[in-house]
Amino acid sequence: MQSPRDHDRSPHPCHHGPIGRKTEAMLSFLPASLHRLALRCAHVVRLRLWGALRLEVRGCAVLAFDRDGRLLLVRHSYQQPDLWMLPGGGLARGEDAAVAAMRELAEETGCRLVQPVWFGSDRIAMPGGWRNRIEMVTGQTDDAPRADGREIAEARFFALETLPASISAAVHRRVALWREWRET
């Protein structure tokens, strides 16, 4: 199944566009603690802007499994750092969800996603008035995850039967959607 592409002409506020990549490269010269502070501040500003503009923001969530069927989860340094989440991030306008998932997984964990498959969208009305449309992609990785210590504080595999207690509601929902998709 092909992943959907976004062909609309709406502005894309994603931090992973060309300007975002340059900014991220500049931030990499900062000490890690200052970089994490910049990420936290920028995230707050970005959420408020999206809400004020009532945007629908496209992103991807990656359900990456190792050969033992364990799911890769990450803890961010800037966004709810106490919760384990799925790797993922923003999609550039017109970017294929599977391509974005491979890019995001590599950026966040250093892992390569093998045979990515788009399996659905998850639309959420967010506090503040904006909407999040997450394209869900699954695949396998044979790599050992590593956190960069800046955006990602920790990255680990977990068995589906023993997911940590501190996972986001989105992880529960997206794993359930993945299970439904696998049964069809």
C-alpha positions in Angstrom: 0.0 0.0 0.0 1.4 3.4 -1.0 1.5 6.2 1.6 -0.5 9.3 1.0 1.1 12.5 -0.2 0.1 15.9 0.8 -0.6 17.9 -2.4 -2.4 20.8 -0.9 -0.9 24.3 -0.9 -1.3 25.0 2.8 1.7 26.3 4.6 3.7 23.7 6.4 5.0 24.8 9.7 7.1 21.6 10.2 10.5 22.1 11.8 12.1 19.6 9.5 12.0 21.7 6.3 15.2 23.1 4.7 15.2 26.1 7.1 14.7 23.8 10.1 17.6 21.6 9.1 19.9 24.6 8.9 18.8 25.8 12.3 19.2 22.3 13.7 22.7 22.1 12.2 23.6 25.5 13.9 22.1 24.3 17.2 24.4 21.2 17.1 27.3 23.5 17.9 25.7 24.5 21.2 26.4 22.5 24.4 23.8 19.8 24.7 22.1 21.4 27.7 21.7 24.7 25.9 20.5 22.8 22.8 17.8 21.0 24.9 16.7 24.4 26.3 16.4 25.8 22.8 14.3 22.8 21.7 11.9 23.2 24.7 11.4 27.0 24.0 11.0 26.5 20.3 8.4 23.7 20.8 6.3 26.0 23.0 6.4 28.8 20.4 5.6 26.3 17.6 2.5 24.9 19.4 1.1 28.3 20.1 1.6 29.4 16.5 -0.1 26.3 15.2 -3.0 26.9 17.6 -3.3 30.6 16.7 -3.4 29.7 13.0 -5.7 26.7 13.5 -3.4 24.5 11.4 -3.5 20.9 10.6 0.0 19.7 10.9 1.2 16.4 9.2 3.6 14.1 10.9 4.6 10.5 11.0 4.9 7.9 13.8 7.2 5.0 13.3 6.4 1.5 14.7 9.8 0.0 14.2 10.3 -3.6 15.4 13.5 -5.6 15.8 13.9 -9.3 14.8 12.4 -10.4 18.2 9.2 -8.3 17.6 10.1 -5.7 20.1 8.9 -2.1 19.5 11.4 0.8 19.5 10.4 3.7 21.8 12.1 7.0 22.6 12.0 9.6 25.3 12.4 13.2 24.1 14.4 15.8 26.0 12.1 18.6 25.3 8.5 17.2 25.0 7.1 15.2 27.9 10.5 13.8 28.8 8.9 11.4 31.4 6.9 9.5 28.6 8.1 6.9 26.2 6.8 7.7 22.6 7.1 6.4 19.1 9.9 7.9 17.0 8.6 10.3 14.4 8.3 13.9 13.3 7.1 16.3 10.7 6.5 15.7 7.0 7.5 18.3 4.5 4.8 19.4 1.9 4.5 16.5 -0.6 6.8 14.2 1.3 5.9 10.5 1.3 5.1 9.2 4.8 7.4 6.1 4.4 10.3 8.3 3.3 9.7 10.7 6.2 9.5 7.7 8.6 12.9 6.4 7.4 14.4 9.8 7.8 13.0 10.5 11.2 14.0 7.1 12.6 17.6 7.6 11.3 17.7 11.1 12.7 16.3 10.2 16.2 17.8 6.8 16.8 20.4 6.0 14.1 18.4 3.0 13.0 17.5 2.2 9.4 13.9 1.2 8.7 13.6 -1.8 6.4 10.6 -2.2 4.1 8.5 0.6 5.6 4.7 0.3 5.1 2.1 3.0 5.6 -0.9 1.5 7.5 -3.1 4.5 8.3 -3.7 8.0 9.6 -4.4 9.1 13.1 -6.1 12.5 13.4 -6.2 14.3 16.7 -7.6 17.6 17.8 -4.9 19.1 20.0 -5.2 21.5 22.9 -4.8 25.0 21.7 -6.9 24.6 18.6 -4.6 22.9 16.0 -5.0 19.5 14.5 -2.4 16.8 14.2 -2.6 14.3 11.3 -0.1 11.5 11.9 0.7 9.0 9.1 1.6 5.7 10.7 4.4 3.6 9.2 5.7 0.3 10.3 8.8 -1.7 9.4 11.8 -3.5 10.9 15.3 -2.5 11.9 18.3 -4.6 12.6 20.2 -1.7 14.2 20.8 -0.9 17.8 19.2 2.4 18.7 21.3 5.3 20.1 20.0 8.5 21.6 21.7 11.7 20.5 21.5 13.2 24.0 20.0 16.3 22.6 16.6 15.8 21.0 16.3 12.2 22.2 17.2 11.3 25.8 16.8 7.6 25.5 15.9 5.0 22.9 15.1 1.3 23.6 13.2 -1.7 22.4 10.4 -3.1 24.4 8.3 -6.3 24.1 4.7 -5.5 23.3 3.6 -7.5 26.3 5.8 -5.5 28.6 5.6 -1.9 27.4 6.7 0.6 30.1 4.0 2.1 32.3 5.0 5.6 31.3 4.0 5.5 27.6 1.9 8.1 25.9 -1.8 7.5 25.2 -0.8 7.9 21.5 1.4 4.9 21.7 -1.4 2.8 23.1 -3.8 4.0 20.4 -1.3 3.5 17.5 -0.3 0.0 18.6 -4.0 -0.9 18.8 -4.5 0.5 15.3 -1.4 -1.4 14.1 -2.8 -4.7 15.6 -6.2 -4.1 13.8 -4.4 -3.4 10.5 -2.3 -6.6 10.9 -5.5 -8.7 11.4 -7.1 -7.4 8.1 
